[in-house]
C-alpha cells in the first residue's frame, strides 16, 4: 500500500455539504433524517469492512470502502471519507498491508462524525 495522507489533522465535518441543501430550500427534517441514516448504516458498513479486511478480501474491501466513502462524503464527513478512500485504494491495489491500521480507526471516526453532525445540525 502506498504512503497515505494523514487523517488526524482533518476535520470530522465540513458542514458546507449539508448547509448547501438547506440553502437550496431543503426541509431541515431531511438533514436530521440523513444524520439518522448515517447513525444506523455506519456501524453496518464498518463491520462489513472489518470482515473484508480480516478475510483478506481486497476486492470486497474496495467495494465496501467505496460505498462508505460515497455515503459519508455526501454528508461532508471529511476524516471518515479519507479513511474510506485509503481503504478503497488499498483494496483496488490488492495490497491490504496497513488496512488493519485504517479499519480500526473507523469506529472512533464514526462516533466523532456523529457528534460533529449533531453539534452542527441540532434537532
QUIKAHU-V831795 format. One line per field, one symbol per residue. phi: phi as a letter, one per 30 degrees, with the letter a starting at -180 (. if undefined). A space follows every 10 residues. Layout:
phi = ???
This chain:
phi = .decddcddd ddbcdeeddd ddddjddedd dddddddddd deddddddde dddddicddd eddddddded ddddcidddd ddddddddde dddibcdidd ddddddeddd eddddddddd bdd
